[in-house]
């Protein structure tokens, strides 16, 4: 065991986790050590291993290092084999991992592929590793140049064949994404041009945020245009905010599904009038109007972080002093715990939070005694047909924003013990559109296109035609399903 496995983080570089209080640790892939992190144009402040990892010892070594340094909890990033090890550590020590970032992780490594690697490695170790390193940097010649200049010769000269074989043994038997892991945030990141771990074979983990960097290869985090997810949370939220704000003028005419879900939510509202109501994500004010009509004596604080939406809502309630419309981030408002309410409610909004499960579970803390939480949010099955069609025409698995939305099981687990009474139910709402363009226009004009790490568009003109044919052959039209999950909880 070695408690000196990890180097101290380099100073003077950007922090991969923004304002998080927990230090970031990085586990490199097979054939690499922590020095690879220094190849990034703007290296991230993190603890990285000073030597090549031994999979049999990593979990124990990392726990010993944290104990020796007095570190209670970390953010953990892993690349390729390091991603498997990061997942192993999070499962073995769930209380010590705040968030996981898993780069270029395969669901599994076929036995015949591992056997082929062994043969080529043993036949000519230097030639094989040189070829392997070159393949890792497909899509980023600049990073490969930095690697060749600074690290490759040293890696080839200090190669440890038995250790490399132990790494292959580990990859062959690693369970990949099997089992659940409980962390605040889980990100899966993959390069669209990865030939070491093809994107079509990337690991699948329920509840994870998935980002595909279309132009990048295996070492996607070394690209100059790559944004670490935790650094990019502000950018992600800013993009979503801008899209909803822009959609304020068209939202009313295209939000049929959201309006239908709001009507169903209103039917579950408590009979007795609450004194003070918090609505999160009021949008253009449709659900707010239902609340105001249902409870004429209640004070309503309606929040939305999109200025355009707040202005659209404000035009509906010019003369109603009971309704306060406030432009602010609902997630930050809840975290402050500054105000308390008798009813907290939200329609089709909370899935866009950075940490929706944490936020929803925390709502019990800002409810008054006997208060109620009543919210709806879209689940991961939303737009499933569109994701299937895109996967077919792109030749790989495509993940749309709903893929990372909380599942029904996630919500039940996160809210267990938080409320005296709790129910979580789902409703599948199907919609048929006249054309593919009409479907995509609905997504755009309601602001629900989310945020993607990759800037390269998925739909070229050719793919649009292919996708149209796919929908017609599979469904006879342009049908999509929305999974609406309703959560109702009464505080103890």
RARA-V969374 format. One record per residue. RES is the residue in three letters. PSI is psi as a letter, one per 20 degrees, with the letter a starting at -180 (NA if undefined). NEAR is the number of other ideal C-beta (glycine too) atoms within 10 Angstrom. Layout:
RES/PSI/NEAR + RES/PSI/NEAR
This chain:
UNK/q/9 + UNK/p/14 + UNK/j/14 + UNK/k/11 + UNK/h/20 + UNK/p/23 + UNK/r/16 + UNK/q/9 + UNK/q/19 + UNK/q/14 + UNK/q/6 + UNK/j/6 + UNK/r/15 + UNK/q/13 + UNK/p/16 + UNK/i/27 + UNK/j/24 + UNK/c/12 + UNK/j/8 + UNK/p/18 + UNK/i/8 + UNK/p/17 + UNK/q/21 + UNK/p/23 + UNK/q/24 + UNK/p/25 + UNK/o/29 + UNK/r/24 + UNK/r/25 + UNK/p/22 + UNK/j/21 + UNK/q/24 + UNK/a/19 + UNK/i/22 + UNK/i/18 + UNK/h/25 + UNK/h/26 + UNK/i/15 + UNK/i/21 + UNK/q/20 + UNK/h/12 + UNK/n/11 + UNK/q/17 + UNK/q/22 + UNK/o/16 + UNK/r/24 + UNK/p/25 + UNK/q/26 + UNK/p/24 + UNK/i/14 + UNK/r/16 + UNK/q/18 + UNK/q/26 + UNK/o/17 + UNK/h/21 + UNK/h/13 + UNK/i/14 + UNK/g/22 + UNK/g/17 + UNK/g/13 + UNK/g/20 + UNK/g/27 + UNK/g/16 + UNK/h/16 + UNK/g/20 + UNK/g/21 + UNK/g/12 + UNK/h/10 + UNK/i/13 + UNK/k/6 + UNK/o/14 + UNK/h/11 + UNK/q/17 + UNK/r/24 + UNK/p/23 + UNK/p/30 + UNK/p/30 + UNK/q/27 + UNK/p/29 + UNK/d/25 + UNK/h/27 + UNK/h/28 + UNK/g/29 + UNK/g/27 + UNK/h/25 + UNK/g/27 + UNK/g/28 + UNK/g/20 + UNK/g/26 + UNK/h/23 + UNK/h/16 + UNK/h/13 + UNK/m/16 + UNK/h/12 + UNK/i/8 + UNK/i/18 + UNK/o/24 + UNK/g/21 + UNK/q/22 + UNK/p/23 + UNK/o/26 + UNK/o/28 + UNK/p/28 + UNK/l/30 + UNK/p/26 + UNK/q/25 + UNK/g/15 + UNK/r/16 + UNK/o/20 + UNK/q/11 + UNK/h/9 + UNK/h/8 + UNK/g/14 + UNK/g/15 + UNK/h/12 + UNK/g/11 + UNK/g/18 + UNK/g/16 + UNK/g/9 + UNK/h/15 + UNK/g/19 + UNK/h/12 + UNK/g/9 + UNK/n/11 + UNK/g/14 + UNK/g/10 + UNK/g/12 + UNK/g/19 + UNK/h/19 + UNK/g/15 + UNK/g/12 + UNK/g/16 + UNK/g/19 + UNK/g/13 + UNK/h/15 + UNK/h/28 + UNK/j/22 + UNK/p/17 + UNK/i/22 + UNK/n/25 + UNK/h/9 + UNK/g/13 + UNK/h/23 + UNK/g/21 + UNK/g/12 + UNK/h/19 + UNK/g/22 + UNK/g/14 + UNK/h/10 + UNK/h/13 + UNK/h/17 + UNK/g/16 + UNK/g/10 + UNK/g/11 + UNK/g/18 + UNK/h/14 + UNK/h/8 + UNK/j/10 + UNK/p/16 + UNK/n/13 + UNK/g/11 + UNK/h/8 + UNK/g/16 + UNK/h/20 + UNK/h/15 + UNK/h/16 + UNK/g/22 + UNK/h/19 + UNK/g/14 + UNK/g/20 + UNK/h/20 + UNK/h/15 + UNK/i/11 + UNK/p/20 + UNK/j/12 + UNK/c/19 + UNK/j/22 + UNK/q/12 + UNK/r/9 + UNK/q/13 + UNK/p/20 + UNK/o/15 + UNK/r/17 + UNK/h/16 + UNK/p/21 + UNK/o/21 + UNK/p/22 + UNK/p/25 + UNK/p/26 + UNK/q/31 + UNK/p/29 + UNK/h/19 + UNK/j/17 + UNK/p/27 + UNK/i/13 + UNK/g/17 + UNK/n/25 + UNK/q/16 + UNK/h/22 + UNK/i/14 + UNK/j/18 + UNK/q/25 + UNK/q/21 + UNK/p/14 + UNK/o/22 + UNK/p/15 + UNK/i/21 + UNK/q/21 + UNK/p/21 + UNK/p/22 + UNK/p/22 + UNK/o/25 + UNK/n/27 + UNK/h/18 + UNK/i/17 + UNK/r/27 + UNK/b/25 + UNK/g/26 + UNK/l/30 + UNK/h/27 + UNK/i/25 + UNK/i/26 + UNK/q/20 + UNK/h/10 + UNK/j/13 + UNK/p/24 + UNK/p/16 + UNK/p/22 + UNK/g/22 + UNK/h/23 + UNK/h/17 + UNK/j/19 + UNK/g/19 + UNK/g/12 + UNK/g/13 + UNK/g/20 + UNK/h/18 + UNK/h/13 + UNK/g/15 + UNK/g/20 + UNK/g/21 + UNK/h/15 + UNK/g/18 + UNK/h/25 + UNK/g/20 + UNK/h/16 + UNK/i/25 + UNK/h/20 + UNK/h/13 + UNK/i/16 + UNK/g/22 + UNK/h/16 + UNK/i/10 + UNK/i/18 + UNK/l/22 + UNK/g/12 + UNK/g/20 + UNK/h/23 + UNK/h/14 + UNK/g/15 + UNK/h/23 + UNK/h/23 + UNK/g/12 + UNK/h/15 + UNK/g/23 + UNK/h/16 + UNK/i/9 + UNK/i/15 + UNK/q/19 + UNK/q/17 + UNK/g/5 + UNK/q/9 + UNK/p/14 + UNK/q/24 + UNK/g/13 + UNK/p/16 + UNK/p/25 + UNK/p/26 + UNK/p/29 + UNK/p/24 + UNK/l/24 + UNK/i/31 + UNK/c/29 + UNK/j/27 + UNK/j/24 + UNK/g/19 + UNK/h/27 + UNK/g/25 + UNK/h/17 + UNK/g/20 + UNK/g/24 + UNK/h/20 + UNK/h/9 + UNK/h/15 + UNK/n/20 + UNK/i/9 + UNK/j/8 + UNK/q/17 + UNK/p/16 + UNK/p/23 + UNK/o/19 + UNK/p/25 + UNK/q/23 + UNK/q/30 + UNK/i/24 + UNK/o/24 + UNK/h/14 + UNK/h/22 + UNK/g/25 + UNK/g/22 + UNK/h/16 + UNK/h/22 + UNK/h/24 + UNK/h/16 + UNK/i/9 + UNK/h/16 + UNK/l/19 + UNK/h/7 + UNK/j/5 + UNK/n/14 + UNK/i/7 + UNK/i/14 + UNK/o/24 + UNK/p/12 + UNK/p/21 + UNK/p/13 + UNK/o/17 + UNK/r/12 + UNK/o/16 + UNK/h/23 + UNK/g/20 + UNK/h/13 + UNK/g/19 + UNK/g/23 + UNK/h/15 + UNK/h/9 + UNK/k/10 + UNK/h/8 + UNK/q/11 + UNK/q/14 + UNK/r/22 + UNK/h/22 + UNK/p/23 + UNK/p/27 + UNK/q/30 + UNK/p/25 + UNK/o/29 + UNK/l/24 + UNK/g/24 + UNK/i/26 + UNK/i/21 + UNK/i/24 + UNK/q/22 + UNK/g/18 + UNK/m/16 + UNK/h/22 + UNK/g/20 + UNK/g/15 + UNK/g/20 + UNK/g/25 + UNK/h/20 + UNK/i/16 + UNK/h/25 + UNK/h/19 + UNK/i/12 + UNK/j/20 + UNK/q/22 + UNK/r/14 + UNK/p/8 + UNK/j/13 + UNK/r/24 + UNK/q/23 + UNK/p/25 + UNK/o/19 + UNK/q/24 + UNK/q/26 + UNK/q/25 + UNK/q/25 + UNK/r/21 + UNK/i/23 + UNK/i/20 + UNK/p/25 + UNK/k/22 + UNK/h/18 + UNK/g/18 + UNK/g/22 + UNK/g/20 + UNK/g/14 + UNK/g/25 + UNK/h/21 + UNK/h/16 + UNK/g/16 + UNK/h/19 + UNK/i/20 + UNK/j/9 + UNK/r/15 + UNK/p/19 + UNK/p/19 + UNK/p/22 + UNK/r/21 + UNK/h/22 + UNK/h/20 + UNK/h/22 + UNK/j/21 + UNK/q/23 + UNK/q/26 + UNK/r/18 + UNK/g/16 + UNK/h/12 + UNK/g/21 + UNK/g/24 + UNK/h/14 + UNK/g/16 + UNK/h/20 + UNK/i/20 + UNK/p/10 + UNK/i/10 + UNK/h/18 + UNK/q/21 + UNK/g/11 + UNK/p/10 + UNK/p/16 + UNK/p/13 + UNK/o/19 + UNK/r/13 + UNK/q/14 + UNK/p/14 + UNK/o/12 + UNK/o/17 + UNK/q/10 + UNK/p/14 + UNK/p/12 + UNK/q/16 + UNK/h/9 + UNK/r/12 + UNK/h/21 + UNK/h/12 + UNK/g/12 + UNK/g/22 + UNK/h/17 + UNK/h/14 + UNK/g/19 + UNK/g/18 + UNK/g/15 + UNK/i/18 + UNK/j/22 + UNK/j/25 + UNK/k/26 + UNK/i/17 + UNK/b/18 + UNK/p/19 + UNK/q/19 + UNK/h/22 + UNK/p/16 + UNK/i/9 + UNK/p/11 + UNK/q/9 + UNK/h/17 + UNK/o/15 + UNK/r/12 + UNK/h/7 + UNK/g/9 + UNK/h/17 + UNK/g/15 + UNK/g/13 + UNK/g/17 + UNK/h/22 + UNK/g/16 + UNK/h/13 + UNK/g/19 + UNK/g/22 + UNK/h/12 + UNK/h/9 + UNK/h/13 + UNK/i/13 + UNK/j/9 + UNK/a/13 + UNK/n/22 + UNK/p/15 + UNK/q/22 + UNK/q/15 + UNK/p/22 + UNK/o/20 + UNK/p/25 + UNK/p/25 + UNK/p/20 + UNK/p/26 + UNK/p/20 + UNK/p/24 + UNK/p/17 + UNK/q/20 + UNK/NA/13
